[in-house]
Amino acid sequence: MKISKKEGPHMRVIAGTARGIPLKAVPGVQTRPTADKVKESIFNIIGPFFEGGTAIDLFAGSGGLAIEALSRGFDRAIFTDKNQKAVEVIQFNLAKSRFSEQAEVYRADAGQAIRAMAKKGIIADLLFLDPPYKKSGAYRLMETAAAAGILADGATVVCEHDSGSGLAAETEHFSRYRLAEYGGTAVSFYRLRQRGEE
């Protein structure tokens, strides 16, 4: 597959086994890749390195977040995006970083993907939720994921959002333990409460 050079920002894998490998962005303006400095900060907060586990990226775009998770020690990642160009770029980036065999990539609506993962019995330790900022209702998908049983007790959810949109500190299933702001971008870090935990 050929990827044109005029694709917008260039990214890279920041740390781990695939450190320094450049990643392609999705062409066009519909997809907003996470800046390297924000990605590095995210992983410094949640890791920075891991011993196995499964990660899910529901609005994967170029796949940079979950590829970073694989590079830093996760042994499996599931990428979903309904944009065909995004799916192709994810597959390209996985091949370049040599993680294709540890990944599953689906072209699907996020809600449909959650239902499909529940049917397959997938249970993840980390969920990335980085929808287009205008789709504020998409952040409720972390509740959908928890109710569907695809997240392990104590799982981490990382929500990237506009700094002006106030996500709740407490939700039905989650407690936010960190809020970080980077200019107009903010990242909320949530932990899934264990059953019986108030």
Phi, psi and omega per residue, in radians:
M1 nan 2.345 3.136
K2 -1.683 2.323 3.075
I3 -1.999 2.200 -3.116
S4 -1.221 2.738 -3.118
K5 -1.368 -0.342 -3.100
K6 -1.579 1.299 -3.023
E7 -2.113 0.076 -3.105
G8 1.704 -2.623 -2.989
P9 -1.169 2.570 3.048
H10 -1.734 2.476 -3.126
M11 -2.197 3.011 3.110
R12 -2.595 2.839 2.975
V13 -1.381 2.221 -2.959
I14 -1.476 -0.686 -3.063
A15 -2.593 2.914 3.082
G16 1.668 -2.791 -3.009
T17 -1.179 -0.446 3.139
A18 -1.853 0.362 -3.068
R19 -0.904 2.320 3.058
G20 1.534 -0.174 -3.124
I21 -1.247 2.198 -3.141
P22 -1.271 2.538 3.124
L23 -2.076 2.508 3.101
K24 -1.460 2.580 3.026
A25 -1.656 2.800 3.099
V26 -1.313 2.294 3.132
P27 -1.084 2.621 3.104
G28 1.666 -3.039 -3.035
V29 -1.959 0.009 -3.099
Q30 -1.292 -0.452 -3.104
T31 -1.869 2.308 -3.111
R32 -1.963 1.810 -3.115
P33 -1.242 2.580 3.078
T34 -1.261 2.203 -3.142
A35 -1.058 2.569 -3.112
D36 -0.979 -0.704 -3.097
K37 -1.167 -0.599 3.098
V38 -1.239 -0.750 3.128
K39 -1.053 -0.753 3.127
E40 -1.083 -0.737 3.121
S41 -1.123 -0.735 3.110
I42 -0.967 -0.839 -3.070
F43 -1.305 -0.459 3.018
N44 -1.143 -0.534 -3.129
I45 -1.403 -0.733 -3.036
I46 -1.649 -0.190 -3.034
G47 -2.254 -1.903 0.076
P48 -1.460 -0.251 3.126
F49 -2.157 2.814 -2.971
F50 -2.387 2.790 3.101
E51 -2.055 1.393 3.115
G52 1.438 -3.005 -3.140
G53 1.912 2.986 -3.136
T54 -2.074 2.348 3.095
A55 -2.033 2.549 3.081
I56 -2.165 2.358 3.015
D57 -2.126 1.905 -3.015
L58 -1.383 -0.480 3.077
F59 -2.182 1.242 -2.824
A60 -1.218 -0.498 -3.115
G61 1.047 -2.017 3.123
S62 -1.486 -0.179 3.131
G63 1.535 0.117 -3.014
G64 -1.044 -0.652 -3.094
L65 -1.197 -0.876 -3.112
A66 -1.270 -0.502 3.031
I67 -1.132 -0.699 3.071
E68 -1.055 -0.701 3.111
A69 -1.090 -0.731 3.088
L70 -1.096 -0.759 -3.130
S71 -1.082 -0.543 -3.079
R72 -1.651 0.155 2.962
G73 2.193 -0.201 3.030
F74 -1.117 2.534 -3.103
D75 -1.773 -0.040 3.119
R76 -2.702 2.519 3.072
A77 -2.511 2.508 3.123
I78 -2.087 2.178 -3.091
F79 -1.964 2.312 3.049
T80 -2.304 2.456 3.035
D81 -2.801 2.471 -3.119
K82 -1.536 -0.092 3.136
N83 -1.549 2.110 -3.110
Q84 -1.073 -0.669 3.111
K85 -1.095 -0.684 3.104
A86 -1.092 -0.761 3.130
V87 -1.034 -0.743 3.134
E88 -1.141 -0.693 3.130
V89 -1.193 -0.703 3.076
I90 -1.005 -0.826 -3.131
Q91 -1.091 -0.690 3.086
F92 -1.071 -0.837 -3.111
N93 -1.175 -0.636 3.080
L94 -1.108 -0.742 3.125
A95 -1.113 -0.741 -3.110
K96 -1.140 -0.654 -3.127
S97 -1.582 0.021 3.058
R98 1.120 0.704 3.095
F99 -2.031 0.185 -3.065
S100 -0.967 -0.666 -3.075
E101 -1.298 -0.248 3.135
Q102 -1.783 0.163 -3.000
A103 -2.253 2.668 2.954
E104 -2.183 2.332 -3.097
V105 -2.164 2.221 -3.111
Y106 -2.202 2.394 2.958
R107 -1.614 1.836 -3.048
A108 -2.842 2.701 2.942
D109 -1.122 2.513 -3.053
A110 -1.027 -0.732 3.124
G111 -1.106 -0.727 3.091
Q112 -1.117 -0.686 -3.136
A113 -1.096 -0.710 3.116
I114 -1.072 -0.786 3.136
R115 -1.094 -0.701 3.141
A116 -1.149 -0.699 3.130
M117 -1.169 -0.648 3.107
A118 -1.090 -0.712 3.126
K119 -1.126 -0.557 -3.130
K120 -1.475 -0.100 3.115
G121 1.345 0.413 3.141
I122 -1.283 2.355 3.057
I123 -2.266 2.103 -3.047
A124 -1.908 2.687 3.117
D125 -1.723 -0.290 -3.062
L126 -2.530 2.301 3.114
L127 -2.211 2.203 3.020
F128 -1.717 2.299 -3.138
L129 -2.278 1.703 -3.073
D130 -2.296 1.158 -3.115
P131 -1.340 2.967 2.979
P132 -0.944 2.368 -3.023
Y133 -0.989 -0.523 -3.123
K134 -1.212 -0.360 -3.123
K135 -1.569 1.165 -3.057
S136 -1.093 -0.508 3.126
G137 -1.167 -0.306 -3.108
A138 -1.141 -0.395 -3.132
Y139 -1.195 -0.312 3.066
R140 -1.213 -0.188 3.132
L141 -1.130 -0.360 3.086
M142 -1.206 -0.544 3.043
E143 -1.198 -0.697 3.093
T144 -1.058 -0.748 -3.140
A145 -1.125 -0.725 3.127
A146 -1.132 -0.792 -3.127
A147 -1.130 -0.530 -3.134
A148 -1.361 -0.199 3.089
G149 1.431 0.355 -3.114
I150 -1.652 0.079 3.114
L151 -2.043 2.369 3.108
A152 -1.242 2.698 3.029
D153 -0.962 2.331 -3.140
G154 1.383 0.130 -3.132
A155 -1.041 2.648 3.113
T156 -1.747 2.379 3.019
V157 -2.090 2.242 3.127
V158 -1.930 2.009 -3.129
C159 -1.919 2.065 3.027
E160 -1.673 2.307 -3.043
H161 -2.677 2.981 3.069
D162 -1.158 2.386 -3.091
S163 -1.112 -0.337 3.121
G164 -1.465 -0.216 -3.124
S165 -1.663 1.993 -3.077
G166 -1.475 1.835 3.030
L167 -1.389 2.581 -3.089
A168 -1.145 2.507 3.095
A169 -1.299 -0.515 3.116
E170 -2.253 2.372 3.063
T171 -2.227 -3.056 -3.098
E172 -1.002 -0.717 -3.049
H173 -1.984 -0.180 -2.955
F174 -2.253 2.676 2.975
S175 -2.149 2.297 3.088
R176 -1.419 2.281 -3.136
Y177 -1.946 -0.100 3.105
R178 -2.802 2.456 3.008
L179 -2.261 2.132 3.141
A180 -2.128 2.431 -3.136
E181 -2.096 2.427 -3.136
Y182 -2.327 1.452 -3.073
G183 1.152 -2.167 -3.134
G184 -1.438 -0.048 -3.129
T185 -1.846 2.406 3.049
A186 -2.226 2.676 3.092
V187 -2.272 2.164 3.071
S188 -1.803 2.321 -3.121
F189 -1.951 2.100 -3.099
Y190 -2.040 2.668 3.022
R191 -2.149 2.335 3.106
L192 -1.257 2.139 3.115
R193 -1.200 2.468 3.118
Q194 -1.288 2.696 -3.123
R195 -0.995 2.289 -3.130
G196 1.547 -0.155 -3.136
E197 -1.451 2.344 -3.126
E198 -1.367 nan nan
